[in-house]
Amino acid sequence: MIIFEPSWKSYVVETTEPIFSIDECNRIIELGQNLPSHDAKIGASRNTTKILEKDHKIRLTNVSWIPFNQASWMYARLERWMHIINNKHMGFYQLQIGEHAQFTMYSKKHHYDWHTDSSVEFSKTCPVRKVSMSILLNDPKKFKGGELQLIDKKKSMILKQGYAIFFASFIAHRVLPVKKGTRTSLTMWFGGPPLT
C-alpha cells in the first residue's frame, strides 16, 4: 500500500506573516550584539567530546547565544510558532525547545557552506534536532548576498524582516557569501526523541 500525504504537508514552510515586528527584531539585534560574540565553529554538538573546529572555507560568521532568562518573551513566541508549523505541516513527535537561540551576524564575505543541522548519530545532539528555523532580523535592503538556499529548492529563499522559514533539520542548506553590508538572523532548533 502506498500512502500519499496531503499537499499541505511540507518539510519546508515559510511564514506568511512576521513572527517578530520590526521593533522586536531591533530589540533582539540589540540583545545579540551585547552578548559575547564568537567566531563560529563547525562539527558536532557541544554535548559530545569531539572538539569543534574553525574552518573558514566552510563557515565564516560571528554568533552569540541568547540565554533563556534574557528573552523569555522571544522564546514563548518561538515555541508557539513551532507548534503551529509542526501541527499544520510537519507532524514530528514531542517537539520542544532544547537549545539556546543563535544570533548570527554575516558581514562582507561571511558565509556558511552546505550542511545539515542534524547528525546521523543521535548521540551528537540531545534532543535530536528535527526542525530548524531562521528569521531575518534586519532590513534586507541593508545587505546584498547572504541568501539562504535549501538543497531541495532550486532558488534562494528571500525573507522579509521578521519573517521565518522552518525546515526539517536533515535538509542540507547554506548561506551564500554576503557581498555588502551585514545580515543578521536568529536561528533556532527544535528537537525531541529520535525521529518519529
N, C-alpha and C positions, 0 to 999 in steps of 0.2 A: 504494500500500500504506500502511495506517495502522499505526503501531507503538504498542502500548499498553504503558506502563511498569507494572511490578508495583506493587501497592498500598502496599508498604512503602517505596517511594522517595518522598522528600519534600524540598522546599526549606526546610521549617521543622521543626526537631527539638528537642524539649525533653528534657533528660536525666531519666532515671527514678531516678537516684542522684546524690548530690552529687559534684561534681568536687573540691571542697575541703571539709575538715572545718571545724567552727566555729572551732577553734583556728587552722587555716591561714588561714581568712578574716580572723580578727583580726590575724594576722601580716601579711597583705597590706594591711589597712587601716592598720596602724601604719607600714608602709613607705611607703605612698602619702601619708599625712599628713605624713611627714618629708621628702618631696621638694618641690622648688619647685612651687607651685600657680599656675595661670594662669586668667584669665577666658577661657572657651572661645570660639573663633572659628569662623566658617563660611567656606566657599569651597573652593578647590582644594587639592590636596595640597601638602605642604611641598616636593615635588620640582619644583614649577613656579615660574615667575617671577611668577605672579599673587599679589597681596597678599591675605592672609587678612583678613577683616573681622569686626568685632563687630557683632551685630545682636540686641539683647536681646529683640526681638519674636519672633525665630525661636529663639534659643538663649541660655539664661541658666544657667550652671553653672560649676563650677571643675574643672579637670583637672590631673593630673600624669602624667608619662610614666615608666614603670618601666624602667630600664636592664637589659639582658640580664644583665650581670655582678652585679647586686644581687639577682636572683631566679632563678637558673638552675634550681632545683628546680621553680619555678612554670611556667617556660616548657617544661620537659621534660614536665610533666603536661599542659599545654595542647596540646602537639604530639601526644602520644599520643591524647588525646581527639579532636583534629582528624582524625587518620587513621581512628579508629574510626567517627566520624559520617560522614565523607566516603565511606569504603568501603562502609558499610552503607546509606546513604541518598541521597547526592548524586552521587557519581561524577565530580567535577571532576578534571582532569588536572594532575599535578605541583603539588599544593597544598603550600604551605610558609608558615612564619612569616617575614614580611618587614618587620615594623614592631614598634615597642615597644608594649606593652600600655598602655592608658589607664585610669588610676584616676580615677573620677568621683564627685564629691560634689554631690548635688542637695539644697539646703536649701529652706526655705519659698519658694514661688513660682518656684523653678527649674524649667526645662522644656527640651525640645528638640522643635520642631515637625516636621512631616512632612519627611523627607529620605531619600536613599539613601546608601549608603556607597561606591558605585562611580560612575564617570563614564562617559558615552558616548564620551569621548575617552580612549583607553588611555594617552596620554602624561601624563595628570593623576596617575596612580598607577602606580608601578612597584615591585614587581609588581602586576598588575591584581588588585584585591580581588575575591574570588569568594565567600568565606564570612565572615560576621560572627558574633560571639559575644558574649553578655552574661551575666555571672554576678552574681547578687545577693550582696553580701558581708556585709551586716548583717541583723539580725533584722527581718523585715517588720513586726513589732509596734512597731518604733522610729520608724515614719513612717506618714503617711497620704497618699494620692495617689501621684504618681510612677509610675503604671502604664505599662508598655511595651505599645504597640499596633502590630500589623503591619497594613498596608492590606488584605491578603488575608483577614485574620481579622476577625470581627465582635465580638471580645471583647478584653479586656485580658489580657495574659499575666501570670499570677500565679506568681512564682517563690518557692521556699523558699531560705533561706540556704545558699549553697554550690552551688546548682543553676544550670544554664545553659540558655540557648536558643541554638541555632545556626540561622542562616538565610542564604539567598543574599543577597549584598550589594546586588543590584539591587532588592530588595524595599523599598518605602517603609515607614518606621516612624517612631514618635515616642515621646517620654516626656512624659506629662501632667504638669501642674504639681504639685509637692509641696505639700500643704496643711498638714502639720505634721511636725516632726522633720527628720531627714536621711536620705536614701537614698544608700548607697554601692554602687558597682558597678565591675566590671572589664570593659572592652571590648577585644576583640581582633579583628584582621582577618587572614585567611589568603588568600594570593594565589598567583599564578603567571603563566604566559604567557596571552595573550588567551584568552577563554572557549572551553574545549574540554572 
